[in-house]
């Protein structure tokens, strides 16, 4: 495990030797590359698609945040600026519909109190759970129709403050929620009842967690304020600082080679780290490729 500053002097010359950004290609063999690498650009208001380090198109999504593949095979994308969850075709990125939205022409509030969606995730029950960042709630929707079913986790329950893009279910069936503004990861059961603080305030140095992912039994958490990716075991015990990188916002493990992909709105690129050591391997997507601005979420679509 190396500090990013220690690695960059060696890394940068090798990247420069590859030529202009739009000609750069990852050094990994083609059969180890993701079929599609998707990045949400919050400020470019789009989901960007890449392959071999090159831009391959994008789909409009105002304030794009989390991306998940649904049981129907479609992509579900949070559009934070418009309080919607969009559905996209995974191959073409063509917009299918707004799966969750409020119809301004009706008196009903079809999306409930949704305000600033950062994460949409399907539960073991097939329902869609959406993190409402600006009013500190987790809301529940029908997984087939998008109809609002009510509040799952109430406003500020157990100190929830800024449920962020890493909200997702673990292998244990519990809902894990990064509480951005008070430096915690909280857990709730299948009824929305608070279970515990999986990671307590600033444990392991945790500051402003945004995304988290379970891999090989452990949890990896993006600690965005202090440039760390922290590792915890399945009981929430701190293991180590897995790696460091500027303002990590989202992370995903490659389904084939096991390496870790990380995006940051500070660097506007996709960095790749060895999945076993945390060593920086290089760039999968260089800064600003495809007009990416505000890189906040990464999704590997195998």
N, C-alpha and C positions, 0 to 999 in steps of 0.2 A: 504494500500500500504506500503510495507516494503522494506528496503534496503536489497540487497542480502547478504551483510556481516552480517546483523543482523539475517538473517534466517538460514544461513549455519550451525552455531553451533548446532542448533536443528535438521536440516535436515540430516546432514552427519551421525550421529550415527544410525538413523533409516534406512538409505540406507545401511550402513555396515551390519546391522543385517539381511539383506536379503540374504547375502551370496555372492559368486563370481558373477562378472558382467554377465556372460553368463547364470546365473540362476535367475537373477532379473526379476521381473514382476511388471508392474505398479499396483497400488492398486485400480484403478478404476474398476468398474464392467465390465465384458467382453463386454456387449452390448453397452458400452459407448466408447470402444476403436476403433480407426480407423481400417478399414479393411486392409489398407496398408498405411504405413508411408514411404515415400521416402525421402532420403537425398542425395544431390549432394556432392561428395567428390572431391574438385578441385585437390588436390594432389594425392589422390588415383585413380583419373581418372576414376570415376565410379559413377553411380547412385545406391545407396544401398537401399535395401528393408528390412523393419522390420515389425514384428508383435509381440505383447506381449513382446516387449523389446528385441526380439531375431532377429538375422540376418536371412533373408529368401532369400538371393541371391543378385546379382548385375549385372549391365550391363556396359560394357566399354563405356566411354565417356571422351575423353581427355580434361581435364580442365572443368569438368561438372559444369554448372551453373543453370540457371532457368529451371523449369519444368512446362509445362502446358498441359492440356488435350484439344485436338482439337475437332472440330465438328464431325470428323470421329471416335471419341472415342480413338484414339491413343495418346500416350504421345509425346510431342515435347520438346527436350532437347538441350540447347545450349552447344556446345563443344567449349569453348573459345580458347583453344590452337591450334585448327585446323580450325577455322573459318567455322564451320558447325552447322547446326541444324539437329539433328538426330530424327528419328521416332522409337518409341519402342512400343511393345505390352504391354498394361497395366497390364496384368495378369502374363505373363511369363518374361517380360522385354527383350524378344528377340528383337534384332535390325531388324527393317523392312527395312529401307534404310536411306541414308543421304538425307533428304528432301531439304535442302539448302546446296550446296557445289560448289566449282569450280573444273571443270574437267581439270586436268593438261595436258591432251592430246589434248585439243582444244585451238585455239587462243582466243576464246571468254572468257569473265569474267562472268561466269554464276551466281556467287553470288554477283556481283557488287563490290563496294568498302568495303565489309564487313571485319572488322578488330577487332577481339576480341569481339564476340557476348556474351552479358551477359543476355539478356532477349529476349524471343520470346513470343508474345501475339497476339491473334486474335482480330481483331477489329469488331465493329458492322456490318461492310460491308463484313465480312468473309475473309478479307485479313490478311496476317501475317505481323506483324510489329516487327522488330528486332533492338535492341539497339546495336550499333557498338561502343563499349567503347573507343577503341584506336584512333578513328578519330572523335568522338563527333557527330555522326549522328544517325538518325533513318531511317532505310531502309524498303522498302515495297516489299512483295512478294505475288505471287498468292497463295491463300489459299488452292488450290486443286493440283497444279502442282509444286509449289515451284519456279516458274520462277521469276526472278528479274524484278520488275516493276519500280524501280527508287528510288530516295531519297525522303523521306517524310519530314524529318526535316533536314535542311542543317547543314553543319559542324559548330558547335559553335553557332547555332542560338539562339539569346537572352541570350548568355553567357553559353550555354550548355557545360559542361566540365566533361566528364566521366559519360555518361548515364548508370545507373547500373541496377541490376537484378530486381528491383521492378517496372520497366517500365510497365505500364498497363493502361487500360481504366477504368474510373470511371463510376458510374451509370448515370452521366450527359453526357456521350458520349465523354468526353474530354480525351486526353492522358496525364497521369501523369508520369513525368520522374524525378527520383532522380538524381541530378547533383552532383556526388560524390566529386569532387575536390574543389568545391566552396560552398558547404554546403547549397544547395537550392533544392526545389522541383518545377519544372516548369510545366506549362500546355500548351497544343497545341490543336487546334480544328481539325475537321475532314479533313481539307485541309493542315494540318501541319503548320498553321499559329500560331505564339506565342500569347497566351491569357494573361497570367500573371505569376508572381511568386506566386504560391500557398503558398509556405513557403519561406520567404525571408531568406537571409544569416544569419545563426546561430539563427534564431528565436526559442525561447524556449530552446536554447542551442544546436540546431541541428549542428552536426559535422559529416561529411562524411556519408550521408545517403546511404544505400544500398537497402533495401527492404521497401515496404510500402503496407498496405492492408486496404481496406475499410470494416468496420464492424459496423453494427447497426448505420449507418449514419456517423460515425466518421472515421478519418484516423489515423492509427497507423504507425509510422515511426521508423525504426531501425537506431538509431544514433550511428554508430559503434565506433567512436573514443572516446566517453566519456561514454560508457557502459549504454546507456539509450534507452528506448522505449518511444517515445513521442506521445502524443495524440492531434489531431487537429480536429476542427469541419469541416463541409462540406464547409465552407467558408475560411478555412485556418487559423482560429483563434486558438491560442495555448490554450489548456485546462489544461494539466498537464503532468508531468513525470509519465507515467502509471506504469512503473516498471523499475528496474535496473538489469543488468546482464552483465557479461563480454563480451565485443566485440560482440554485437548482429549483425548477418549478414542477417538472414532471419527469417520471422515469418509467422505463419498461424493459423487461428482460426479453431478449431475442428467443423465440421459441425453438430455434435449431441449435445455435452455437452457445446460448446461455450468456452472451455478453449483455451489458447494461447500457441502454441508450438514455441520454439525459438532454432535456431542452431547458433553455434559460432566456428570459426576455432581456437579460443584460448582454449576452453574447450573440443572441439571434442565430444559433446554430444547433446542430445535433452532435453531441460528443459521445464517443463509445469507450466504455471501460471494460476491462477484463472482468468477467462475471465471477471469477474465483479469487482474484487478488485486489480488484479495484484500481489497477494500473490504467492510466489513460492510454488508449490505443490510437486515437486519432479522431478525425471528423467523418461522420457519415454524410452530413449536409453542412456546407460552409455557410458563413454568415450572410443572411439576406437573400439566399438563393430563392428564386421564384417570387421575389418581392415580399418575402416573409417579414412581418413586423409584429413584435410582441409575442414571441414563441412561448406558449404557456402549457401545451399538452402534447404528448407524443403517444402514438398508438401504432403497434406493429400488426399488420393484417396479413397473416400467413395464408 
